[in-house]
Amino acid sequence: MRTQTPIPGKALRPVSRGAKVSSQINHGVLGKGLSRFRRALLRWYDRSRRDLPWRRTRDPYAIWLSEIMLQQTRVVAVLEHYRIFLARFPDVEALAAAREDDVLAAWSGLGYYQRARRLHQCARQIVEQHGGCFPRAFDSLLALPGIGRYTAAAIASIAFAKPVAVVDGNVARVLERIMGIPLTAAQSWQHAQALLDDLRPGDFNQAMMELGATVCTPRAPRCPECPVRQWCATQGEIPRTLTSTRQRKKQIWCALEQRDGVGQRCNEIRLVQRPKHASLMAGMWELPASSEPPRSAPAHWRTFRHSITVTDYTVHVLRDPPLANAPFTARGKWIAIDRIPQLPITGLTRKILRAGGII
C-alpha cells in the first residue's frame, strides 16, 4: 500500500476567530489537537451526513461504481443512474458479461462516456485476473484500468478499512483553508494522510469530502456550521486567487424526425451514430445535427441549453425539417422507438426525446 510520510510540525491548535492567514503553514499533524480535530469531524459526520445509497454498503463494487459516476458529476444527477445501473448490473460478474453497447445505454445521460468503457474493461479484468473479487491492497487497485489514485484510495479505505487518505477537489479546498496557504497536489495528499484517522479511515475520508461539499464550499462557505472551524487558519477564505475556465459558447441545430414504422413496428425516429473512434462520445447515437443553420425555414420546435466539458451549447431543435435541408435529412438511420432504451444515446438526445414525450 502506498502511504505518505507525515510532515513534521507543531500540534494542531485552535486559531482565534478573525485571525489572519499565517505565513507559516498550520501543519496540524501531531499532538492532542489532532485527536480532537478527528473526533469533532467524525461526530459531525455521524450526525449530519447525507443519506446516500453508496454509504449504506461496504461492497467494493457498489463503492467503485459510485466513485466513477461521481467524477465530474453532481450527486443529484448520479442518484437515479446509480440505482438503475445497479439493478441492471448488480455485481462485477454481470457487468463483465455485458455487451459494451448495453453498458453505454445504461450510462446514457451521465456524460463522459469513456468512464463507462473503462468501467466495463475494469470489470472484465477483475473477473479474469482476480476471480471476480476486488483486490484489497491499494497498489493492486491502482493497477486496474480506469482506477486512479483517488478511486483506489476510496475503495481501499471505505470497503476494506485501509488507512489511506483520499484527495478530491473538496478535500483539497478544505486542506488549503485549514492549513492557511496554497498547497501543491503532493502536499495535499501528504497532509490528508497526516490528518487521517486510522481507526475509521473510510468514514474520515467521506467526512472530509462531505465537509467540502456541504459546508466548506467554494463560494459562501457556511463557517458557523463547520465542526472544525476553531482549527481553521483562514476562516473560509481561500489563500489564493481562483481562476475560472472560460466556457466556450456554440450553437447547433438538431433535426427531430419521426415517422410511422413498417408493418407492426412502432414509430421510428432518425438517429446518427458517432464514429467508433471519435474523441468525444465515440459510438453513441444522437439526432442529426449541424453547426450551420438550415437553408430554408422549417418549423422551430424548441431551444435547449446543454453543456459538455468547457462548451455551452444553444441547441435549436427542428421538428420534421423539409427535405431541402439535406444536412439533416440525408443522414442516419430510422430506429424504432422501442429500441432506444437499448441504445447508447447521448445526454443531449435523451434530453430532447424526453422533452418530446418520445421516451
Secondary structure, DSSP 8 states (H G I E B T S, - for coil): ----------B-----TT----SS-----BSHHHHHHHHHHHHHHHHH----GGGS---HHHHHHHHHHTTTS-HHHHHHHHHHHHHHS-SHHHHHHS-HHHHHHHHTTS--THHHHHHHHHHHHHHHHHTT----SHHHHHTSTT--HHHHHHHHHHHH--------HHHHHHHHHHHSS---HHHHHHHHHHH--TTSHHHHHHHHHHHHHHTS-SSS--GGG-TTGGG-SSTT--SS-------EEEEEEEEE-EE--STT---EEEEEE--TT-SSSTT-EE--EESS--SS---EEEEEEEEETTEEEEEEEEES--TT-HHHHTSSEEEEGGGGGGS-B-HHHHHHHHHTT--
